[in-house]
């Protein structure tokens, strides 16, 4: 699961550019987790999951993976 999480985190710089291009952020409020190859709602997953949304990224000035890691409890480089 850590590998999947880190893979997703590597996409953050590219995603932030696409978010900046949008006028209005989309908020559907649904987060699906597929780490176990089965789609589950984030509230039904037995593992600890930290979700960092676009607003938090901007407010805290998160620009890269080390910044994200500092925001996740018990996550180390």
FENZI-V868273 format. One record per backbone hydrogen bond with DSSP energy under -0.5 kcal/mol. CO is the residue of the C=O (numbers start at 0). NH is the residue of the N-H. E is the energy in kcal/mol with one decimal. If there is no record, write none. Layout:
BEGIN
co/nh/e
CO/NH/E
CO/NH/E
END
This chain:
BEGIN
co/nh/e
0/4/-2.6
1/5/-2.9
2/6/-2.3
3/7/-2.2
4/8/-2.4
5/9/-1.7
6/10/-0.5
7/10/-1.3
8/11/-1.4
10/14/-2.3
11/15/-2.6
12/16/-1.1
13/17/-1.4
14/18/-2.4
15/19/-1.9
16/20/-1.1
17/21/-0.7
18/21/-0.9
28/30/-0.5
29/31/-0.5
30/41/-1.9
32/39/-2.1
33/36/-1.9
39/32/-2.9
40/43/-2.0
40/44/-0.5
41/44/-0.7
48/50/-0.5
49/51/-0.5
50/52/-0.6
52/56/-2.3
53/57/-2.3
54/58/-2.9
55/59/-2.5
56/61/-2.2
57/60/-0.7
63/67/-1.7
64/68/-2.8
65/69/-1.8
66/70/-0.8
67/70/-1.0
67/71/-0.9
68/71/-0.7
70/72/-0.6
71/74/-1.6
END
